[in-house]
Amino acid sequence: MTLMRECLAAGAALILLSAAASGLDEPAVLVVYVEGVEGVEGDIHVNLFTSSESFLNEPFRNSITPPGDRTGFQVRFADIPPGEYAVSVLHDFNGNGQLELGVMGRAREPIAFSNDVRFGFRPPSFAEAAFVVGAGLNEIIIRF
């Protein structure tokens, strides 16, 4: 009887380990809360990036929404693999889909990044804006 209990316990342990390991492949959800939107013109681009090579050029996922008459909103990126990401949020006043740069390369339209990194005389790097997304629900706040 003891051998049978040990076999059952070992089998149960293997099932639990297998279930825990499968959680590593569980998709993630990232909710981006955007705060401090000013003005109702243009569009707001919320861009999700996965690498320094794609950062600020080719988002992995994106959402475009009109600002409306609100100062904040949220965007949900569902079914993404856990990993390292960075987010940029551009308030594209003129609707051309690109950040307008002024004298000396400074941004002429509001832009914000994850980790509260700011655009100075150069855009931030992926490493500066990157954060880790784990399986399940993840939330960040981007403030203009």
C-alpha positions as CSV (number, residue, x, y, z in Angstrom):
1,M,0.0,0.0,0.0
2,T,2.9,2.4,0.8
3,L,4.4,1.9,-2.7
4,M,1.1,2.7,-4.3
5,R,0.7,5.9,-2.3
6,E,4.3,6.9,-3.2
7,C,3.5,6.3,-6.9
8,L,0.3,8.3,-6.7
9,A,2.1,11.2,-4.9
10,A,4.9,11.1,-7.5
11,G,2.3,11.2,-10.3
12,A,0.4,14.1,-8.7
13,A,3.7,16.0,-8.4
14,L,4.5,15.4,-12.0
15,I,1.1,16.7,-13.0
16,L,1.5,19.8,-10.9
17,L,5.0,20.5,-12.3
18,S,3.7,20.0,-15.8
19,A,0.9,22.5,-15.2
20,A,3.3,25.0,-13.6
21,A,5.7,24.7,-16.6
22,S,2.9,25.2,-19.1
23,G,2.3,28.6,-17.4
24,L,5.6,29.7,-18.9
25,D,3.9,29.7,-22.3
26,E,0.8,31.5,-21.0
27,P,0.2,34.7,-23.0
28,A,0.3,38.1,-21.4
29,V,-2.0,41.1,-21.4
30,L,-0.6,44.6,-21.1
31,V,-2.9,47.4,-20.2
32,V,-1.4,50.9,-20.9
33,Y,-3.1,53.7,-19.0
34,V,-2.4,57.1,-20.8
35,E,-2.8,60.2,-18.7
36,G,-2.3,63.9,-19.3
37,V,-3.7,64.2,-22.8
38,E,-4.3,67.8,-23.8
39,G,-6.2,69.0,-26.8
40,V,-8.7,67.2,-29.1
41,E,-7.0,67.4,-32.5
42,G,-5.2,64.7,-34.3
43,D,-4.7,61.1,-33.2
44,I,-2.9,59.3,-30.3
45,H,-0.6,56.5,-31.3
46,V,0.2,53.9,-28.6
47,N,3.0,51.8,-29.9
48,L,4.4,48.6,-28.3
49,F,8.0,47.6,-29.2
50,T,10.0,44.4,-28.7
51,S,13.6,45.3,-29.5
52,S,16.1,48.1,-30.0
53,E,16.1,47.3,-33.7
54,S,12.4,48.0,-34.0
55,F,12.1,50.8,-31.4
56,L,10.4,53.9,-32.7
57,N,10.4,52.5,-36.3
58,E,8.2,49.4,-36.5
59,P,5.9,48.6,-33.5
60,F,5.1,45.0,-32.7
61,R,1.5,46.2,-31.9
62,N,-0.1,49.6,-32.0
63,S,-3.4,51.4,-31.3
64,I,-4.5,54.7,-32.9
65,T,-7.4,56.6,-31.2
66,P,-8.7,60.1,-31.4
67,P,-8.2,62.0,-28.1
68,G,-11.8,63.1,-27.8
69,D,-12.6,65.3,-24.8
70,R,-10.8,63.2,-22.2
71,T,-7.5,63.6,-20.5
72,G,-6.8,59.9,-20.1
73,F,-7.8,56.5,-21.5
74,Q,-6.5,52.9,-21.7
75,V,-5.3,50.6,-24.4
76,R,-5.2,46.8,-24.0
77,F,-2.7,44.6,-25.8
78,A,-3.9,41.0,-25.4
79,D,-2.3,37.7,-26.2
80,I,1.3,38.9,-26.3
81,P,4.3,36.7,-25.3
82,P,5.9,37.4,-22.0
83,G,9.2,39.3,-22.5
84,E,10.8,42.7,-22.6
85,Y,8.8,45.6,-24.2
86,A,8.9,49.4,-24.5
87,V,5.9,51.8,-25.2
88,S,5.7,55.1,-26.9
89,V,2.7,57.3,-27.0
90,L,2.5,60.1,-29.6
91,H,-0.2,62.8,-29.7
92,D,0.0,63.3,-33.5
93,F,-1.6,66.8,-33.8
94,N,-1.5,67.0,-37.6
95,G,-2.5,63.3,-38.2
96,N,0.4,62.5,-40.4
97,G,1.5,59.5,-38.3
98,Q,5.0,60.9,-37.6
99,L,6.6,62.8,-34.8
100,E,7.3,66.4,-35.9
101,L,10.7,67.6,-34.9
102,G,11.7,71.2,-34.5
103,V,14.9,73.1,-34.1
104,M,17.8,71.0,-32.9
105,G,15.7,67.8,-33.1
106,R,13.3,68.6,-30.2
107,A,9.8,67.1,-30.4
108,R,7.1,69.5,-31.5
109,E,4.3,67.1,-30.6
110,P,3.7,65.5,-27.2
111,I,5.4,62.2,-26.9
112,A,5.8,60.0,-23.8
113,F,7.5,56.7,-23.1
114,S,7.4,53.8,-20.6
115,N,9.6,54.3,-17.5
116,D,8.8,58.0,-17.7
117,V,11.7,58.5,-20.0
118,R,11.6,61.9,-21.7
119,F,12.5,62.9,-25.3
120,G,15.2,65.6,-24.9
121,F,17.6,66.4,-27.8
122,R,17.4,62.8,-28.8
123,P,14.9,60.0,-28.5
124,P,15.4,57.6,-25.6
125,S,16.8,54.1,-26.3
126,F,14.9,50.9,-26.1
127,A,16.9,49.9,-23.0
128,E,15.9,53.2,-21.2
129,A,12.2,52.6,-21.9
130,A,12.1,48.8,-21.6
131,F,10.2,46.8,-18.9
132,V,9.4,43.2,-18.4
133,V,5.9,41.8,-19.1
134,G,5.1,38.5,-17.4
135,A,2.3,36.0,-18.0
136,G,-1.2,37.2,-17.2
137,L,-2.2,40.8,-16.5
138,N,0.4,43.6,-16.6
139,E,-0.3,47.3,-16.2
140,I,1.7,50.5,-16.8
141,I,0.9,54.2,-16.8
142,I,2.3,56.6,-19.4
143,R,2.0,60.3,-18.5
144,F,2.4,63.2,-20.9
